[in-house]
């Protein structure tokens, strides 16, 4: 998997891993996959050790949507202009200009208005340029995962992953979705972004009993937003996008902001 950069992810986790709410964000399919033998999991998802065919992956992408938990959106120009205008300093200067005109000091009022116009124009141009530069930079950056499609290894943008895809993981890779491990060797995962743990956690591919356990304690699943410190593995994509553990938090935040 390419290690160019990290896609947009939430900046912080509102609830700890042991919060009662956290389990609600885990896909039931992921828990079921953890409690099932790997061959049976592949069969359930209509996949195989050689991965999905490109045709099937295309159909599933239309059904499940892109594998993203947050989108980068460019700000409309009218919004940038409004932000530049609705500013305490701008409002203060406008009030001072109005006072100057009201008292007959047209020269002072004109100078103040000129300062306001110049300040608003400069801020608007700078923010518009910064927004465009950021958009161009995001367009240049893409994170890929090594996926088996039609029995062949392919580098696919992680946004195009679908449930049932078989991905290969190696040291330095980011976990591209919520996955069930199929095979692994000396695999250690850094999941401090979700659990706060300072040390990597060793993972295994064997079936796990999930009853009464926190999903983050399961050794045969890995979550979007974590990364591989060492080892190698082959994993089945079970949940993507907002259906992932991390995506659940994103949905929660959006509902709180609305």
KAHUSUL-V413125 format. One record per backbone hydrogen bond with DSSP energy under -1.0 kcal/mol. NH is the residue of the N-H (numbers start at 1). CO is the residue of the C=O. Records with the same first field share a line. If there is no record, write none. Layout:
NH = CO  CO
This chain:
19 = 16
22 = 19
24 = 21
25 = 22
26 = 23
31 = 27
32 = 28
33 = 29
34 = 30
35 = 31
36 = 33
41 = 37
42 = 38
43 = 39
44 = 40
45 = 41
46 = 43
47 = 42
51 = 48
57 = 53
58 = 54
59 = 55
60 = 56
61 = 57
62 = 58
63 = 59
64 = 60
65 = 61
67 = 159
68 = 66
80 = 76
81 = 77
82 = 78
83 = 79
84 = 80
85 = 81
86 = 82
87 = 85
91 = 87
92 = 88
93 = 89
94 = 90
95 = 91
96 = 92
97 = 93
98 = 94
99 = 95
100 = 96
101 = 97
102 = 98
103 = 99
104 = 101
105 = 100
106 = 104
109 = 105
110 = 106
111 = 107
112 = 108
113 = 109
114 = 110
115 = 111
116 = 112
117 = 113
118 = 114
119 = 115
120 = 116
121 = 117
122 = 118
123 = 119
124 = 120
125 = 121
126 = 122
127 = 123
128 = 124
129 = 125
130 = 126
131 = 127
132 = 128
133 = 129
134 = 130
135 = 131
136 = 132
137 = 133
138 = 134
139 = 135
140 = 136
141 = 137
145 = 156
147 = 154
148 = 166
149 = 152
150 = 52
151 = 50
152 = 149
154 = 147
156 = 145
158 = 143
160 = 157
161 = 158
164 = 237
165 = 162
167 = 235
168 = 146
169 = 233
172 = 228
173 = 170
175 = 226
178 = 239
179 = 222
180 = 236
181 = 220
182 = 234
183 = 234
185 = 232
188 = 230
189 = 201
190 = 227
194 = 191
195 = 191
196 = 192
201 = 189
203 = 187
204 = 219
208 = 34
213 = 210
217 = 214
218 = 215
222 = 179
225 = 175
226 = 223
227 = 190
228 = 173
229 = 188
230 = 188
232 = 185
233 = 169
234 = 183
235 = 167
236 = 180
237 = 165
238 = 178
239 = 178
243 = 240
244 = 241
248 = 244
250 = 246
251 = 247
252 = 248
253 = 249
254 = 250
255 = 251
256 = 252
257 = 253
258 = 254
